[in-house]
Every structure is written in C-alpha cells, then in structure tokens.
Amino acid sequence: MESRLIQGNTYVLDLGILDLPYYKINETDIILLDTGYMKDHREKLAEFFTANRLQVKGILCSHAHIDHVGNAQFFKEKYGALVAMAQEEANIVHSTLGLKIFYSTYPLSKVEEHYGHMVVQTDLPISSQETSVTLCGVTFELLHTPGHSIGHMVITTPDKVSYLGDALISEDVMASAKMPYAYLLKEDLASKVSLYALKSDWYVLAHKGVYPDIRDLITDNIYFYRQRAEEVLRLVTEKMTQEDILKAAAKTMGFRVGSINKYLVVERMLRSYLDYLVETGKLILTLDAGFLKYINPNERNMED
Ligand SMILES: [Zn+2]
C-alpha cells in the first residue's frame, strides 16, 4: 500500500478504490481521516501501521458510511484512539438500534449481521455550529456539507489540505456511477456549491484522487447529479409506485439488483432522487387506491 506525502504532515494512503488521508502528529502518532472498509482494508491498514511504527491516536470521520467508519471501533480498541465525527453521524453508529433507524427497511438481526461492526462510541461529537475541532492537540477546520449523508463534513488539516470525503466524486467514478449516492440530494447540491469557497492548496477525494484545484470538478459534479435526477424523472411515464420506478430504472439504466443488500442501497438512492424531484416540483406525490405513487405532471398519460 502506497503512502504519499501531500504537504506538511498530511499524507494519503492509496487503498485502491479509495484514498484515505492521515495527519502525522509526530514520528509515531497519527490522526486518521476516515478508516476504510472492514473487509478489504482492516488488515492492510493494521499491517502498514505496524510496519511503519505508527499509532492511531485520533480518528476524525467525514461521515459514518460503511467505507469510512468500518474500522473506527477496531482502531479505537487497538490503539485507544479518540474518535470525532458530526453529532448526527455519531448518533447513527452509536448502537445497532441507531443503525436500525438508518437502515429502516432491514430487520434488526440483519442490521446487526451486516453493519454491526460500524458501531463506535464517539468521544468528540461535533455540532453543526462548530467550524473547527481540536483532536490530540491538532486543530482541523470544518465545513459542514450535509447531503451525501446528514452530518457530512469537509475536513481541512493545518497544512491547508482539504479532505472532501464523498462531497465530490472524481470524473472516473462519475463515468461508472449509475445513480451516485446522496441521502438528501437538494442539500447535497447546495453543499457542493459551498465548496467553491474553499481555499486550500490541495483537495483529497475519498473516491478518489488528490487535486490542486476543484472548481471544474464541482461544476461537473453538480451537472452530473442533476442529469441523473432528470433521467429518473423521465422514467415516470405514468402513475408509478417507487417499486415501479425501480423496475424501470434497473431496465433503462442497466443496473442489476442481485442481492438484498444491493436492493437496499439502490432503493435508498432512488428514494433520494424521488424526494429531490418532489421537492423541486418536478414530481407530485399522490395516494392512488391506497398506494403511494409518483406523477410526472409533464407526461401525457397520467389520467386514470
Ligand atoms: Zn459516503
């Protein structure tokens, strides 16, 4: 696994599908910005830290998704690391019951089985009013960017390196993403606009890459997410339930829903696009013979 110096004491680890930054407090102690997947990254990271005589003293999470918080509890136990993240995210991963609220369509036993390892007690919950956090004596600037997840934050290290987490995705990821994830798409787009004001020397995307400038990438991301919403809108050709639209999306956009986990992810993604289209007045939500249905007011065959 390659570790690359970005600037000052800020480094990035190349984990293949994602970039994971860390901040060196001194020769042996580091603060991790996110923690990767349990399955693919736990061993790799632990081996790297051992081989380089590094100790994880702090963990600052951009948000509590499975590929960002997957090893937080593990490193907390192994090194006694202090964990910091936004209060809203901390609440979700506080317990399997918190996770059950998030993964609401999944039975609790399945939540425990698949997502139980995400549970971690946050030592430093960060409120949405706080614009910086001091962890292990190091102060990081924070930009709250809700949308991709409720409490998503962009973290800037003292070296003027901004870690964007999943607030933006790279051109490569856009090229292969069928329906990129945003829990609250309207808020996510507003957060993406707020990124224009960032003035850092370097920007790190979780998925993925290190950039000296992100202005064009912000514009492309906003355009891309909006385009995807327009594509979802075009799927609604008659009064349709969410399942109807999901079926149409799978066919038209060409993704395979091959497992219950995949279904849950796709269903969650689609719902946020539908919410966005309702919130922006492009779709109307209605009750039709006891079923929740979506209407596209611009489509002709919406009559009964
Ligand atoms: Zn995420």
Residues whose N, C-alpha, C, O or C-beta is under 5 A from the ligand:
A	BS01	ZN	H65 D166
